[in-house]
């Protein structure tokens, strides 16, 4: 059994139609520690020692956030700058995160076709999230493809929210139960819509 840490960042959760419900889904999964970074640190006064200790205790780290300017909300950058420090996360003696699993669970405003070389953003989503993947590489973590809900602004209207929440629940439970094919998940562009192909056969607790 793996211990999964979800770090959730949304500056206006009261206006979130998708991300906050996803966070509620994560809170309900046994084996998952779900943390709202803005609620924990409203003044951005991050407790580095506590955050590092929490990372050490978990096997899987998920950054859950909306895609803001091709990245994450500001507190997540502050968290990375302070917590993933030399001698802890990387460097000659920084091996505390070695071999842990890392991925982004994101929502986007634009639809899937905007995330291609021919689309509006002229790049696929995984390419745009490259700074997170390179962070994982530097910290010797195993990066998985992002889990994404595209076109999140219309997800409720189009009846896609509950489907996505159920898929997120499946993903989290598969990670806890060590039933996700990590090699396939690492090679994918996104985990969305192909997740069932990556969950190993057998009961997921």
PyMOL commands that set and color helices and strands:
alter all, ss='L'
color gray80, all
select helices_A, chain A and resi 13-15+19-27+37-40+48-57+74-83+112-114+125-128+130-138+152-154+161-176+182-187+195-198
alter helices_A, ss='H'
color red, helices_A
select strands_A, chain A and resi 4-9+32-36+60-66+101-107+142-143+147-149
alter strands_A, ss='S'
color yellow, strands_A
deselect
rebuild
show_as cartoon
